[in-house]
Amino acid sequence: MRKFLVLLVLTLGINVVETKDMSLTVNIYYTGENGNARKFAEEMEKSGTVAAIRAEKGNLMYEYFYPLNDKETVLLIDSWENQAAIDAHHKTPMMKKITDLRDKYDLHMRVERYVADEQGVTEQDKAFIRK
């Protein structure tokens, strides 16, 4: 339901004022051939680009994950305090490094964007979480 509402807001261009101060998470699925998505993620880490992004003001998370059932895809979970933080990130020189590496490895992307709700983890959710 949350994903549907976020997509509806983005699709219809509905202005939701509350989202300006809510955290944003962007899932980016990088897909290539011959292991190129993993090579891309490894080069991002080794080049120091990932560390620089994590150090940016407002960055909450920047982590790569590998789906077990798809060896040609890498998932980036990229989370920011608010829209202003991600806008500032998009203006940094690291964006050119990212696009250059993406082109180098001939990667294609699928993107999902989520806005955090103020409720967070509910009491009902906590019943299923093992700490």
A tleap script that builds the chain and sets N, CA, C and O, in Angstrom:
source leaprc.protein.ff14SB
mol = sequence {
  NMET ARG LYS PHE LEU VAL LEU LEU VAL LEU
  THR LEU GLY ILE ASN VAL VAL GLU THR LYS
  ASP MET SER LEU THR VAL ASN ILE TYR TYR
  THR GLY GLU ASN GLY ASN ALA ARG LYS PHE
  ALA GLU GLU MET GLU LYS SER GLY THR VAL
  ALA ALA ILE ARG ALA GLU LYS GLY ASN LEU
  MET TYR GLU TYR PHE TYR PRO LEU ASN ASP
  LYS GLU THR VAL LEU LEU ILE ASP SER TRP
  GLU ASN GLN ALA ALA ILE ASP ALA HIE HIE
  LYS THR PRO MET MET LYS LYS ILE THR ASP
  LEU ARG ASP LYS TYR ASP LEU HIE MET ARG
  VAL GLU ARG TYR VAL ALA ASP GLU GLN GLY
  VAL THR GLU GLN ASP LYS ALA PHE ILE ARG
  CLYS
}
set mol.1.N position { 0.822 -1.193 0.000 }
set mol.1.CA position { 0.000 0.000 0.000 }
set mol.1.C position { 0.866 1.257 0.000 }
set mol.1.O position { 0.587 2.196 -0.745 }
set mol.2.N position { 1.923 1.286 0.834 }
set mol.2.CA position { 2.797 2.463 0.889 }
set mol.2.C position { 3.429 2.718 -0.469 }
set mol.2.O position { 3.475 3.859 -0.930 }
set mol.3.N position { 3.921 1.653 -1.118 }
set mol.3.CA position { 4.549 1.800 -2.430 }
set mol.3.C position { 3.541 2.378 -3.419 }
set mol.3.O position { 3.881 3.254 -4.214 }
set mol.4.N position { 2.306 1.891 -3.372 }
set mol.4.CA position { 1.269 2.392 -4.257 }
set mol.4.C position { 1.053 3.883 -4.028 }
set mol.4.O position { 0.945 4.642 -4.992 }
set mol.5.N position { 0.990 4.319 -2.767 }
set mol.5.CA position { 0.751 5.726 -2.473 }
set mol.5.C position { 1.891 6.604 -2.946 }
set mol.5.O position { 1.660 7.687 -3.485 }
set mol.6.N position { 3.123 6.148 -2.750 }
set mol.6.CA position { 4.275 6.916 -3.216 }
set mol.6.C position { 4.248 7.018 -4.734 }
set mol.6.O position { 4.473 8.095 -5.286 }
set mol.7.N position { 3.972 5.903 -5.419 }
set mol.7.CA position { 3.906 5.931 -6.878 }
set mol.7.C position { 2.771 6.819 -7.352 }
set mol.7.O position { 2.920 7.529 -8.346 }
set mol.8.N position { 1.640 6.794 -6.661 }
set mol.8.CA position { 0.507 7.637 -7.013 }
set mol.8.C position { 0.885 9.106 -6.869 }
set mol.8.O position { 0.576 9.921 -7.739 }
set mol.9.N position { 1.551 9.439 -5.774 }
set mol.9.CA position { 1.983 10.815 -5.550 }
set mol.9.C position { 2.935 11.254 -6.659 }
set mol.9.O position { 2.791 12.350 -7.200 }
set mol.10.N position { 3.908 10.404 -7.001 }
set mol.10.CA position { 4.874 10.756 -8.036 }
set mol.10.C position { 4.220 10.826 -9.408 }
set mol.10.O position { 4.521 11.727 -10.191 }
set mol.11.N position { 3.336 9.890 -9.708 }
set mol.11.CA position { 2.695 9.831 -11.013 }
set mol.11.C position { 1.763 11.016 -11.239 }
set mol.11.O position { 1.770 11.618 -12.312 }
set mol.12.N position { 0.967 11.349 -10.239 }
set mol.12.CA position { -0.012 12.419 -10.388 }
set mol.12.C position { 0.567 13.793 -10.083 }
set mol.12.O position { -0.091 14.810 -10.301 }
set mol.13.N position { 1.776 13.823 -9.588 }
set mol.13.CA position { 2.402 15.092 -9.263 }
set mol.13.C position { 1.749 15.776 -8.079 }
set mol.13.O position { 1.768 17.003 -7.977 }
set mol.14.N position { 1.177 14.996 -7.190 }
set mol.14.CA position { 0.518 15.554 -6.005 }
set mol.14.C position { 1.589 16.154 -5.099 }
set mol.14.O position { 2.609 15.519 -4.832 }
set mol.15.N position { 1.359 17.363 -4.633 }
set mol.15.CA position { 2.309 18.016 -3.744 }
set mol.15.C position { 2.003 17.622 -2.306 }
set mol.15.O position { 0.965 17.995 -1.760 }
set mol.16.N position { 2.903 16.871 -1.700 }
set mol.16.CA position { 2.724 16.456 -0.309 }
set mol.16.C position { 3.797 17.166 0.497 }
set mol.16.O position { 4.963 16.774 0.461 }
set mol.17.N position { 3.420 18.194 1.215 }
set mol.17.CA position { 4.360 19.033 1.940 }
set mol.17.C position { 5.149 18.244 2.971 }
set mol.17.O position { 6.341 18.490 3.157 }
set mol.18.N position { 4.490 17.284 3.657 }
set mol.18.CA position { 5.151 16.558 4.738 }
set mol.18.C position { 6.387 15.791 4.271 }
set mol.18.O position { 7.280 15.542 5.081 }
set mol.19.N position { 6.470 15.412 3.009 }
set mol.19.CA position { 7.593 14.592 2.553 }
set mol.19.C position { 8.910 15.348 2.526 }
set mol.19.O position { 9.965 14.718 2.445 }
set mol.20.N position { 8.890 16.660 2.589 }
set mol.20.CA position { 10.132 17.427 2.521 }
set mol.20.C position { 11.072 17.103 3.677 }
set mol.20.O position { 12.292 17.138 3.513 }
set mol.21.N position { 10.516 16.789 4.837 }
set mol.21.CA position { 11.349 16.497 5.993 }
set mol.21.C position { 11.414 15.009 6.308 }
set mol.21.O position { 12.011 14.616 7.310 }
set mol.22.N position { 10.813 14.184 5.473 }
set mol.22.CA position { 10.827 12.741 5.702 }
set mol.22.C position { 12.004 12.122 4.960 }
set mol.22.O position { 12.414 12.594 3.900 }
set mol.23.N position { 12.529 11.063 5.539 }
set mol.23.CA position { 13.650 10.400 4.867 }
set mol.23.C position { 13.179 9.705 3.593 }
set mol.23.O position { 12.028 9.284 3.470 }
set mol.24.N position { 14.115 9.603 2.651 }
set mol.24.CA position { 13.853 8.983 1.355 }
set mol.24.C position { 14.801 7.821 1.165 }
set mol.24.O position { 15.982 7.907 1.504 }
set mol.25.N position { 14.288 6.745 0.627 }
set mol.25.CA position { 15.129 5.604 0.278 }
set mol.25.C position { 14.912 5.295 -1.181 }
set mol.25.O position { 13.778 5.200 -1.651 }
set mol.26.N position { 16.017 5.139 -1.898 }
set mol.26.CA position { 15.972 4.820 -3.311 }
set mol.26.C position { 16.661 3.474 -3.499 }
set mol.26.O position { 17.826 3.303 -3.141 }
set mol.27.N position { 15.928 2.529 -4.061 }
set mol.27.CA position { 16.510 1.234 -4.420 }
set mol.27.C position { 16.838 1.288 -5.901 }
set mol.27.O position { 15.963 1.512 -6.738 }
set mol.28.N position { 18.102 1.080 -6.213 }
set mol.28.CA position { 18.536 1.084 -7.610 }
set mol.28.C position { 19.076 -0.302 -7.935 }
set mol.28.O position { 20.034 -0.771 -7.321 }
set mol.29.N position { 18.449 -0.942 -8.905 }
set mol.29.CA position { 18.887 -2.254 -9.376 }
set mol.29.C position { 19.732 -2.034 -10.625 }
set mol.29.O position { 19.211 -1.646 -11.671 }
set mol.30.N position { 21.041 -2.283 -10.516 }
set mol.30.CA position { 21.947 -2.188 -11.644 }
set mol.30.C position { 22.057 -3.571 -12.269 }
set mol.30.O position { 22.355 -4.543 -11.573 }
set mol.31.N position { 21.822 -3.670 -13.569 }
set mol.31.CA position { 21.878 -4.957 -14.250 }
set mol.31.C position { 22.789 -4.847 -15.467 }
set mol.31.O position { 22.749 -3.871 -16.216 }
set mol.32.N position { 23.610 -5.879 -15.638 }
set mol.32.CA position { 24.524 -5.922 -16.776 }
set mol.32.C position { 24.731 -7.353 -17.230 }
set mol.32.O position { 23.880 -8.220 -17.031 }
set mol.33.N position { 25.876 -7.579 -17.844 }
set mol.33.CA position { 26.239 -8.919 -18.307 }
set mol.33.C position { 27.656 -9.236 -17.858 }
set mol.33.O position { 28.442 -8.337 -17.557 }
set mol.34.N position { 27.971 -10.519 -17.818 }
set mol.34.CA position { 29.331 -10.996 -17.512 }
set mol.34.C position { 29.875 -10.466 -16.181 }
set mol.34.O position { 31.069 -10.191 -16.058 }
set mol.35.N position { 28.995 -10.326 -15.189 }
set mol.35.CA position { 29.436 -9.883 -13.869 }
set mol.35.C position { 29.718 -8.393 -13.763 }
set mol.35.O position { 30.296 -7.944 -12.774 }
set mol.36.N position { 29.320 -7.624 -14.763 }
set mol.36.CA position { 29.651 -6.197 -14.777 }
set mol.36.C position { 28.994 -5.409 -13.640 }
set mol.36.O position { 29.582 -4.440 -13.161 }
set mol.37.N position { 27.815 -5.789 -13.203 }
set mol.37.CA position { 27.172 -5.062 -12.108 }
set mol.37.C position { 28.004 -5.197 -10.823 }
set mol.37.O position { 28.174 -4.231 -10.080 }
set mol.38.N position { 28.508 -6.385 -10.579 }
set mol.38.CA position { 29.346 -6.592 -9.388 }
set mol.38.C position { 30.685 -5.866 -9.532 }
set mol.38.O position { 31.204 -5.309 -8.565 }
set mol.39.N position { 31.236 -5.879 -10.742 }
set mol.39.CA position { 32.494 -5.149 -10.974 }
set mol.39.C position { 32.286 -3.651 -10.722 }
set mol.39.O position { 33.148 -2.988 -10.144 }
set mol.40.N position { 31.150 -3.131 -11.154 }
set mol.40.CA position { 30.804 -1.732 -10.919 }
set mol.40.C position { 30.784 -1.432 -9.414 }
set mol.40.O position { 31.418 -0.478 -8.964 }
set mol.41.N position { 30.059 -2.244 -8.642 }
set mol.41.CA position { 29.952 -2.022 -7.195 }
set mol.41.C position { 31.328 -2.120 -6.531 }
set mol.41.O position { 31.651 -1.331 -5.643 }
set mol.42.N position { 32.128 -3.082 -6.962 }
set mol.42.CA position { 33.476 -3.233 -6.395 }
set mol.42.C position { 34.343 -2.013 -6.704 }
set mol.42.O position { 35.088 -1.547 -5.842 }
set mol.43.N position { 34.250 -1.498 -7.926 }
set mol.43.CA position { 35.042 -0.320 -8.281 }
set mol.43.C position { 34.547 0.922 -7.532 }
set mol.43.O position { 35.344 1.779 -7.150 }
set mol.44.N position { 33.246 1.011 -7.327 }
set mol.44.CA position { 32.703 2.127 -6.539 }
set mol.44.C position { 33.296 2.107 -5.134 }
set mol.44.O position { 33.675 3.152 -4.605 }
set mol.45.N position { 33.378 0.939 -4.536 }
set mol.45.CA position { 33.948 0.802 -3.185 }
set mol.45.C position { 35.451 1.102 -3.195 }
set mol.45.O position { 35.929 1.919 -2.408 }
set mol.46.N position { 36.196 0.437 -4.092 }
set mol.46.CA position { 37.660 0.572 -4.113 }
set mol.46.C position { 38.125 1.979 -4.463 }
set mol.46.O position { 39.182 2.410 -4.004 }
set mol.47.N position { 37.350 2.702 -5.271 }
set mol.47.CA position { 37.746 4.044 -5.700 }
set mol.47.C position { 37.540 5.093 -4.614 }
set mol.47.O position { 38.011 6.223 -4.745 }
set mol.48.N position { 36.836 4.724 -3.540 }
set mol.48.CA position { 36.561 5.677 -2.473 }
set mol.48.C position { 35.291 6.481 -2.693 }
set mol.48.O position { 34.922 7.306 -1.857 }
set mol.49.N position { 34.623 6.246 -3.810 }
set mol.49.CA position { 33.398 6.987 -4.110 }
set mol.49.C position { 32.303 6.681 -3.091 }
set mol.49.O position { 31.596 7.584 -2.642 }
set mol.50.N position { 32.167 5.426 -2.734 }
set mol.50.CA position { 31.145 5.043 -1.758 }
set mol.50.C position { 31.419 5.705 -0.411 }
set mol.50.O position { 30.501 6.230 0.219 }
set mol.51.N position { 32.659 5.686 0.028 }
set mol.51.CA position { 33.004 6.315 1.313 }
set mol.51.C position { 32.693 7.812 1.284 }
set mol.51.O position { 32.204 8.369 2.267 }
set mol.52.N position { 32.977 8.452 0.163 }
set mol.52.CA position { 32.695 9.884 0.036 }
set mol.52.C position { 31.191 10.156 0.082 }
set mol.52.O position { 30.758 11.133 0.693 }
set mol.53.N position { 30.409 9.315 -0.549 }
set mol.53.CA position { 28.951 9.493 -0.525 }
set mol.53.C position { 28.422 9.277 0.889 }
set mol.53.O position { 27.578 10.039 1.362 }
set mol.54.N position { 28.911 8.253 1.554 }
set mol.54.CA position { 28.462 7.992 2.935 }
set mol.54.C position { 28.794 9.152 3.864 }
set mol.54.O position { 28.101 9.369 4.859 }
set mol.55.N position { 29.845 9.896 3.549 }
set mol.55.CA position { 30.260 11.023 4.388 }
set mol.55.C position { 29.467 12.303 4.089 }
set mol.55.O position { 29.581 13.287 4.820 }
set mol.56.N position { 28.679 12.290 3.035 }
set mol.56.CA position { 27.904 13.481 2.686 }
set mol.56.C position { 26.862 13.783 3.760 }
set mol.56.O position { 26.289 12.878 4.367 }
set mol.57.N position { 26.634 15.065 3.974 }
set mol.57.CA position { 25.609 15.495 4.931 }
set mol.57.C position { 24.252 14.962 4.482 }
set mol.57.O position { 23.849 15.141 3.332 }
set mol.58.N position { 23.563 14.313 5.397 }
set mol.58.CA position { 22.223 13.823 5.108 }
set mol.58.C position { 22.157 12.396 4.606 }
set mol.58.O position { 21.063 11.850 4.463 }
set mol.59.N position { 23.304 11.767 4.330 }
set mol.59.CA position { 23.262 10.370 3.882 }
set mol.59.C position { 23.042 9.458 5.082 }
set mol.59.O position { 23.751 9.551 6.084 }
set mol.60.N position { 22.056 8.578 4.969 }
set mol.60.CA position { 21.740 7.627 6.039 }
set mol.60.C position { 22.237 6.229 5.725 }
set mol.60.O position { 22.545 5.454 6.630 }
set mol.61.N position { 22.314 5.906 4.433 }
set mol.61.CA position { 22.735 4.557 4.037 }
set mol.61.C position { 23.111 4.567 2.566 }
set mol.61.O position { 22.453 5.206 1.745 }
set mol.62.N position { 24.176 3.852 2.247 }
set mol.62.CA position { 24.596 3.658 0.860 }
set mol.62.C position { 25.272 2.291 0.820 }
set mol.62.O position { 26.471 2.173 1.070 }
set mol.63.N position { 24.493 1.265 0.504 }
set mol.63.CA position { 24.982 -0.121 0.573 }
set mol.63.C position { 24.576 -0.911 -0.663 }
set mol.63.O position { 23.459 -0.777 -1.163 }
set mol.64.N position { 25.493 -1.729 -1.144 }
set mol.64.CA position { 25.215 -2.635 -2.254 }
set mol.64.C position { 24.896 -4.033 -1.725 }
set mol.64.O position { 25.485 -4.493 -0.747 }
set mol.65.N position { 23.951 -4.699 -2.394 }
set mol.65.CA position { 23.553 -6.062 -2.059 }
set mol.65.C position { 23.440 -6.870 -3.345 }
set mol.65.O position { 23.151 -6.328 -4.412 }
set mol.66.N position { 23.672 -8.170 -3.227 }
set mol.66.CA position { 23.583 -9.067 -4.376 }
set mol.66.C position { 22.391 -9.997 -4.233 }
set mol.66.O position { 22.345 -10.781 -3.285 }
set mol.67.N position { 21.419 -9.937 -5.147 }
set mol.67.CA position { 20.300 -10.885 -5.100 }
set mol.67.C position { 20.800 -12.315 -5.311 }
set mol.67.O position { 21.621 -12.563 -6.194 }
set mol.68.N position { 20.318 -13.231 -4.521 }
set mol.68.CA position { 20.757 -14.629 -4.626 }
set mol.68.C position { 20.355 -15.268 -5.950 }
set mol.68.O position { 21.064 -16.135 -6.462 }
set mol.69.N position { 19.224 -14.844 -6.505 }
set mol.69.CA position { 18.703 -15.496 -7.703 }
set mol.69.C position { 19.056 -14.773 -8.998 }
set mol.69.O position { 18.557 -15.147 -10.060 }
set mol.70.N position { 19.911 -13.738 -8.937 }
set mol.70.CA position { 20.262 -12.991 -10.148 }
set mol.70.C position { 21.702 -12.508 -10.055 }
set mol.70.O position { 21.972 -11.461 -9.467 }
set mol.71.N position { 22.609 -13.253 -10.621 }
set mol.71.CA position { 24.045 -12.948 -10.542 }
set mol.71.C position { 24.446 -11.730 -11.374 }
set mol.71.O position { 25.569 -11.241 -11.247 }
set mol.72.N position { 23.547 -11.239 -12.217 }
set mol.72.CA position { 23.865 -10.103 -13.080 }
set mol.72.C position { 23.281 -8.785 -12.574 }
set mol.72.O position { 23.317 -7.776 -13.278 }
set mol.73.N position { 22.744 -8.794 -11.355 }
set mol.73.CA position { 22.142 -7.585 -10.787 }
set mol.73.C position { 22.750 -7.278 -9.431 }
set mol.73.O position { 23.076 -8.179 -8.659 }
set mol.74.N position { 22.897 -5.995 -9.157 }
set mol.74.CA position { 23.321 -5.494 -7.858 }
set mol.74.C position { 22.267 -4.492 -7.409 }
set mol.74.O position { 21.823 -3.654 -8.194 }
set mol.75.N position { 21.870 -4.582 -6.149 }
set mol.75.CA position { 20.913 -3.650 -5.567 }
set mol.75.C position { 21.660 -2.633 -4.720 }
set mol.75.O position { 22.430 -3.000 -3.833 }
set mol.76.N position { 21.433 -1.362 -4.996 }
set mol.76.CA position { 21.945 -0.291 -4.152 }
set mol.76.C position { 20.778 0.245 -3.334 }
set mol.76.O position { 19.752 0.637 -3.890 }
set mol.77.N position { 20.935 0.261 -2.020 }
set mol.77.CA position { 19.960 0.916 -1.153 }
set mol.77.C position { 20.612 2.222 -0.709 }
set mol.77.O position { 21.629 2.234 -0.015 }
set mol.78.N position { 19.994 3.310 -1.131 }
set mol.78.CA position { 20.522 4.660 -0.976 }
set mol.78.C position { 19.491 5.466 -0.193 }
set mol.78.O position { 18.403 5.733 -0.704 }
set mol.79.N position { 19.816 5.859 1.045 }
set mol.79.CA position { 18.830 6.512 1.902 }
set mol.79.C position { 19.350 7.865 2.377 }
set mol.79.O position { 20.527 8.018 2.705 }
set mol.80.N position { 18.438 8.850 2.407 }
set mol.80.CA position { 18.796 10.235 2.726 }
set mol.80.C position { 17.817 10.827 3.729 }
set mol.80.O position { 16.659 10.412 3.791 }
set mol.81.N position { 18.276 11.795 4.512 }
set mol.81.CA position { 17.438 12.434 5.530 }
set mol.81.C position { 16.207 13.107 4.934 }
set mol.81.O position { 15.127 13.070 5.525 }
set mol.82.N position { 16.372 13.725 3.756 }
set mol.82.CA position { 15.269 14.461 3.148 }
set mol.82.C position { 15.592 14.743 1.671 }
set mol.82.O position { 16.667 14.398 1.181 }
set mol.83.N position { 14.656 15.363 0.990 }
set mol.83.CA position { 14.842 15.662 -0.428 }
set mol.83.C position { 16.001 16.626 -0.659 }
set mol.83.O position { 16.728 16.494 -1.644 }
set mol.84.N position { 16.179 17.588 0.231 }
set mol.84.CA position { 17.278 18.547 0.078 }
set mol.84.C position { 18.637 17.838 0.085 }
set mol.84.O position { 19.534 18.211 -0.671 }
set mol.85.N position { 18.788 16.831 0.925 }
set mol.85.CA position { 20.057 16.090 1.001 }
set mol.85.C position { 20.330 15.333 -0.290 }
set mol.85.O position { 21.460 15.322 -0.777 }
set mol.86.N position { 19.310 14.705 -0.843 }
set mol.86.CA position { 19.531 13.951 -2.087 }
set mol.86.C position { 19.738 14.910 -3.266 }
set mol.86.O position { 20.487 14.601 -4.192 }
set mol.87.N position { 19.080 16.063 -3.232 }
set mol.87.CA position { 19.299 17.071 -4.278 }
set mol.87.C position { 20.742 17.566 -4.241 }
set mol.87.O position { 21.370 17.726 -5.288 }
set mol.88.N position { 21.273 17.810 -3.037 }
set mol.88.CA position { 22.664 18.251 -2.894 }
set mol.88.C position { 23.615 17.168 -3.404 }
set mol.88.O position { 24.601 17.472 -4.076 }
set mol.89.N position { 23.320 15.913 -3.088 }
set mol.89.CA position { 24.134 14.792 -3.573 }
set mol.89.C position { 24.171 14.760 -5.096 }
set mol.89.O position { 25.224 14.531 -5.690 }
set mol.90.N position { 23.031 14.990 -5.722 }
set mol.90.CA position { 22.955 14.946 -7.184 }
set mol.90.C position { 23.773 16.053 -7.850 }
set mol.90.O position { 24.038 15.984 -9.050 }
set mol.91.N position { 24.171 17.064 -7.094 }
set mol.91.CA position { 24.977 18.164 -7.633 }
set mol.91.C position { 26.473 17.974 -7.391 }
set mol.91.O position { 27.266 18.835 -7.773 }
set mol.92.N position { 26.875 16.872 -6.769 }
set mol.92.CA position { 28.284 16.651 -6.448 }
set mol.92.C position { 29.041 16.050 -7.635 }
set mol.92.O position { 28.431 15.476 -8.538 }
set mol.93.N position { 30.359 16.183 -7.630 }
set mol.93.CA position { 31.178 15.575 -8.682 }
set mol.93.C position { 31.085 14.041 -8.700 }
set mol.93.O position { 31.410 13.417 -9.710 }
set mol.94.N position { 30.648 13.438 -7.598 }
set mol.94.CA position { 30.539 11.969 -7.563 }
set mol.94.C position { 29.510 11.445 -8.558 }
set mol.94.O position { 29.611 10.305 -9.012 }
set mol.95.N position { 28.531 12.260 -8.895 }
set mol.95.CA position { 27.521 11.811 -9.852 }
set mol.95.C position { 28.162 11.528 -11.211 }
set mol.95.O position { 27.769 10.583 -11.894 }
set mol.96.N position { 29.143 12.339 -11.607 }
set mol.96.CA position { 29.841 12.075 -12.871 }
set mol.96.C position { 30.623 10.769 -12.782 }
set mol.96.O position { 30.633 9.986 -13.732 }
set mol.97.N position { 31.278 10.530 -11.644 }
set mol.97.CA position { 31.997 9.265 -11.458 }
set mol.97.C position { 31.041 8.079 -11.576 }
set mol.97.O position { 31.347 7.079 -12.227 }
set mol.98.N position { 29.879 8.209 -10.935 }
set mol.98.CA position { 28.900 7.121 -10.978 }
set mol.98.C position { 28.430 6.877 -12.409 }
set mol.98.O position { 28.392 5.732 -12.858 }
set mol.99.N position { 28.069 7.941 -13.130 }
set mol.99.CA position { 27.571 7.753 -14.502 }
set mol.99.C position { 28.673 7.239 -15.423 }
set mol.99.O position { 28.408 6.435 -16.317 }
set mol.100.N position { 29.903 7.695 -15.212 }
set mol.100.CA position { 31.020 7.190 -16.033 }
set mol.100.C position { 31.231 5.692 -15.805 }
set mol.100.O position { 31.427 4.939 -16.759 }
set mol.101.N position { 31.190 5.261 -14.539 }
set mol.101.CA position { 31.349 3.836 -14.238 }
set mol.101.C position { 30.169 3.020 -14.757 }
set mol.101.O position { 30.346 1.910 -15.257 }
set mol.102.N position { 28.986 3.566 -14.636 }
set mol.102.CA position { 27.794 2.876 -15.155 }
set mol.102.C position { 27.925 2.663 -16.665 }
set mol.102.O position { 27.585 1.599 -17.183 }
set mol.103.N position { 28.423 3.690 -17.364 }
set mol.103.CA position { 28.636 3.556 -18.809 }
set mol.103.C position { 29.771 2.578 -19.114 }
set mol.103.O position { 29.678 1.783 -20.049 }
set mol.104.N position { 30.829 2.640 -18.330 }
set mol.104.CA position { 31.973 1.736 -18.520 }
set mol.104.C position { 31.533 0.272 -18.477 }
set mol.104.O position { 31.999 -0.549 -19.267 }
set mol.105.N position { 30.630 -0.044 -17.545 }
set mol.105.CA position { 30.180 -1.427 -17.372 }
set mol.105.C position { 28.866 -1.717 -18.108 }
set mol.105.O position { 28.303 -2.803 -17.975 }
set mol.106.N position { 28.385 -0.745 -18.879 }
set mol.106.CA position { 27.173 -0.905 -19.695 }
set mol.106.C position { 25.988 -1.417 -18.866 }
set mol.106.O position { 25.362 -2.423 -19.201 }
set mol.107.N position { 25.705 -0.706 -17.793 }
set mol.107.CA position { 24.640 -1.122 -16.879 }
set mol.107.C position { 23.331 -0.412 -17.182 }
set mol.107.O position { 23.309 0.725 -17.653 }
set mol.108.N position { 22.256 -1.105 -16.902 }
set mol.108.CA position { 20.913 -0.545 -17.003 }
set mol.108.C position { 20.331 -0.522 -15.600 }
set mol.108.O position { 20.761 -1.278 -14.729 }
set mol.109.N position { 19.349 0.351 -15.384 }
set mol.109.CA position { 18.855 0.562 -14.032 }
set mol.109.C position { 17.332 0.452 -13.959 }
set mol.109.O position { 16.606 0.799 -14.891 }
set mol.110.N position { 16.892 -0.042 -12.817 }
set mol.110.CA position { 15.486 0.020 -12.435 }
set mol.110.C position { 15.471 0.691 -11.067 }
set mol.110.O position { 16.236 0.306 -10.182 }
set mol.111.N position { 14.615 1.685 -10.885 }
set mol.111.CA position { 14.644 2.500 -9.675 }
set mol.111.C position { 13.293 2.467 -8.979 }
set mol.111.O position { 12.244 2.569 -9.615 }
set mol.112.N position { 13.342 2.322 -7.661 }
set mol.112.CA position { 12.167 2.414 -6.799 }
set mol.112.C position { 12.470 3.472 -5.751 }
set mol.112.O position { 13.581 3.527 -5.223 }
set mol.113.N position { 11.507 4.297 -5.453 }
set mol.113.CA position { 11.709 5.380 -4.484 }
set mol.113.C position { 10.642 5.277 -3.397 }
set mol.113.O position { 9.456 5.118 -3.687 }
set mol.114.N position { 11.082 5.371 -2.139 }
set mol.114.CA position { 10.181 5.236 -0.997 }
set mol.114.C position { 10.346 6.430 -0.058 }
set mol.114.O position { 11.458 6.903 0.173 }
set mol.115.N position { 9.246 6.900 0.468 }
set mol.115.CA position { 9.242 7.962 1.464 }
set mol.115.C position { 8.854 7.317 2.791 }
set mol.115.O position { 7.864 6.590 2.873 }
set mol.116.N position { 9.644 7.592 3.827 }
set mol.116.CA position { 9.362 7.012 5.143 }
set mol.116.C position { 8.070 7.596 5.694 }
set mol.116.O position { 7.776 8.779 5.519 }
set mol.117.N position { 7.322 6.758 6.351 }
set mol.117.CA position { 6.142 7.289 7.031 }
set mol.117.C position { 6.517 7.612 8.467 }
set mol.117.O position { 7.503 7.096 8.992 }
set mol.118.N position { 5.730 8.464 9.094 }
set mol.118.CA position { 6.052 8.888 10.449 }
set mol.118.C position { 5.822 7.803 11.466 }
set mol.118.O position { 6.350 7.869 12.576 }
set mol.119.N position { 5.050 6.813 11.109 }
set mol.119.CA position { 4.712 5.743 12.043 }
set mol.119.C position { 5.901 4.825 12.308 }
set mol.119.O position { 6.093 4.376 13.438 }
set mol.120.N position { 6.691 4.545 11.296 }
set mol.120.CA position { 7.811 3.635 11.466 }
set mol.120.C position { 7.335 2.212 11.732 }
set mol.120.O position { 6.313 1.785 11.195 }
set mol.121.N position { 8.063 1.490 12.549 }
set mol.121.CA position { 7.711 0.114 12.886 }
set mol.121.C position { 6.563 0.147 13.896 }
set mol.121.O position { 6.666 0.773 14.951 }
set mol.122.N position { 5.486 -0.527 13.561 }
set mol.122.CA position { 4.315 -0.545 14.440 }
set mol.122.C position { 4.459 -1.629 15.501 }
set mol.122.O position { 5.338 -2.486 15.413 }
set mol.123.N position { 3.597 -1.581 16.493 }
set mol.123.CA position { 3.585 -2.621 17.527 }
set mol.123.C position { 3.278 -3.979 16.896 }
set mol.123.O position { 3.839 -4.995 17.307 }
set mol.124.N position { 2.387 -4.001 15.893 }
set mol.124.CA position { 2.071 -5.253 15.209 }
set mol.124.C position { 3.288 -5.797 14.467 }
set mol.124.O position { 3.520 -7.005 14.438 }
set mol.125.N position { 4.068 -4.884 13.862 }
set mol.125.CA position { 5.282 -5.307 13.149 }
set mol.125.C position { 6.306 -5.903 14.118 }
set mol.125.O position { 6.980 -6.880 13.792 }
set mol.126.N position { 6.416 -5.318 15.291 }
set mol.126.CA position { 7.421 -5.748 16.266 }
set mol.126.C position { 7.244 -7.209 16.676 }
set mol.126.O position { 8.209 -7.865 17.069 }
set mol.127.N position { 6.029 -7.714 16.586 }
set mol.127.CA position { 5.786 -9.115 16.950 }
set mol.127.C position { 6.535 -10.087 16.040 }
set mol.127.O position { 6.754 -11.240 16.411 }
set mol.128.N position { 6.928 -9.628 14.848 }
set mol.128.CA position { 7.585 -10.500 13.880 }
set mol.128.C position { 9.090 -10.220 13.748 }
set mol.128.O position { 9.771 -10.841 12.931 }
set mol.129.N position { 9.594 -9.299 14.543 }
set mol.129.CA position { 10.995 -8.920 14.447 }
set mol.129.C position { 11.784 -9.559 15.569 }
set mol.129.O position { 11.482 -9.376 16.749 }
set mol.130.N position { 12.791 -10.304 15.187 }
set mol.130.CA position { 13.665 -10.938 16.173 }
set mol.130.C position { 14.933 -10.105 16.311 }
set mol.130.O position { 15.610 -9.816 15.324 }
set mol.131.N position { 15.237 -9.732 17.518 }
set mol.131.CA position { 16.436 -8.915 17.757 }
set mol.131.C position { 17.530 -9.740 18.351 }
set mol.131.O position { 18.615 -9.224 18.620 }
savepdb mol mol.pdb
quit
